[in-house]
Amino acid sequence: MTSVVGISSGVIAAIVAVVVVDLFAIVFGLSFVRARKAQRAAEAGLPLAEISKTSKPVSRRDFFRRSLLASFGVFAAQFGGMTIAFLWPNLKGGFGSVINAGKLEDIKAAIAAEGEPFYFGAGRFYVVVYDGKASDEVDYAAEGAAAQGIMPLYQRCVHLGCRVPFCKQSQWFECPCHGSKYNTAGEYTLGPAPRGLDRFSVQITDTGDVMVDTSSIVLGPPRGTDTLGKPQAGPFCVAPG
């Protein structure tokens, strides 16, 4: 199943900020040019009628004051745009928001057909089929990280943040950076990672839509957790770290 990447509202906010800064610079530049023309006309002794009523000679103090205000305005616009781009979730359902990953039956069918987890790039997560057994230590469904036999896993390795691909040979997630490995449920198996993969809260709607909340991270289970009880299926794609 192909996922659709939404247009980030962060990008939109950055574009808006750039446009605002450019407009501000244009307005200030035109104002300054008109004021300088008026000042030169006054120094040349031209008739007052030839000087625009809105263009008054600019003193050095006024010039520096306007320059300071312009600099502050540009800084404020840039800072505001970057802040909005960082904090504002994606308008089209991208990372940092609640994402509709698709229909539950379609996702399960895609996983069965491909023999690997369903990857949703815009949300930075995998959806895996989960049939493990809850224990006193770990209950993913109770944590809100699993529902109706599926679970969304954050793609980031908890060791140093690399994206962790899935290895079809071993049927494990294997980090290419330092060799950390996780089973299909994202539980730690090998390597320097301190715990299992983090996951996201998930809900299934009455219409069968899989809603993944990428603003709500559920920390991965501790080392030693194994709710699946399945060994690796084949050779590793990445040498153990």
HUCOR-V265059 format. One record per backbone hydrogen bond with DSSP energy under -0.5 kcal/mol. CO is the residue of the C=O (numbers start at 1). NH is the residue of the N-H. Records with the same first field share a line. If there is no record, write none. Layout:
BEGIN
CO: NH / NH
END
This chain:
BEGIN
3: 5
4: 6
6: 8
7: 92
8: 12
9: 13
10: 14
11: 15
12: 16
13: 17
14: 18
15: 19
16: 20
17: 21
18: 22
19: 23
20: 24
21: 25
22: 26
23: 27
24: 28
25: 29
26: 30
27: 31
28: 32
29: 33
30: 34
31: 35
32: 36
33: 37
34: 38
35: 39
36: 40
37: 41
38: 42
39: 43
40: 44
41: 46
42: 45
47: 50
48: 51
50: 52
52: 55
54: 56
57: 59
59: 63
60: 64
61: 65
62: 66
63: 67
64: 68
65: 69
66: 70
67: 71
68: 72
69: 73
70: 74
71: 75
72: 76
73: 77
74: 78
75: 79
76: 80
77: 81
78: 82
79: 83
80: 84
81: 85
82: 86
83: 87
84: 88
90: 93
94: 97
95: 90
97: 99 / 214
99: 101 / 212
102: 210
103: 107
104: 108
105: 109
106: 110
107: 111
108: 112
109: 113
110: 114
111: 115 / 116
117: 119
118: 127
119: 121
120: 123 / 124 / 125
121: 124
122: 95
124: 155
125: 120
126: 128 / 153
127: 118
128: 130 / 151
129: 131
138: 135
139: 143
140: 144 / 145 / 146
141: 144
144: 202
145: 152
147: 150
149: 130
150: 147
151: 128
152: 200
153: 126
155: 164
157: 161
162: 157
163: 165 / 176
165: 174
166: 168
167: 171 / 172
170: 233
172: 167
173: 182
174: 165
175: 179
179: 241
180: 175
181: 189 / 190
182: 173
183: 186
186: 197
187: 183
190: 181
194: 223
198: 154
199: 218
201: 213
203: 205 / 211
205: 208
208: 104
209: 205 / 211
210: 101 / 212
211: 203 / 213
212: 99 / 214
213: 201 / 216
215: 217
216: 201
217: 219
218: 199
221: 196
222: 225
227: 133
END
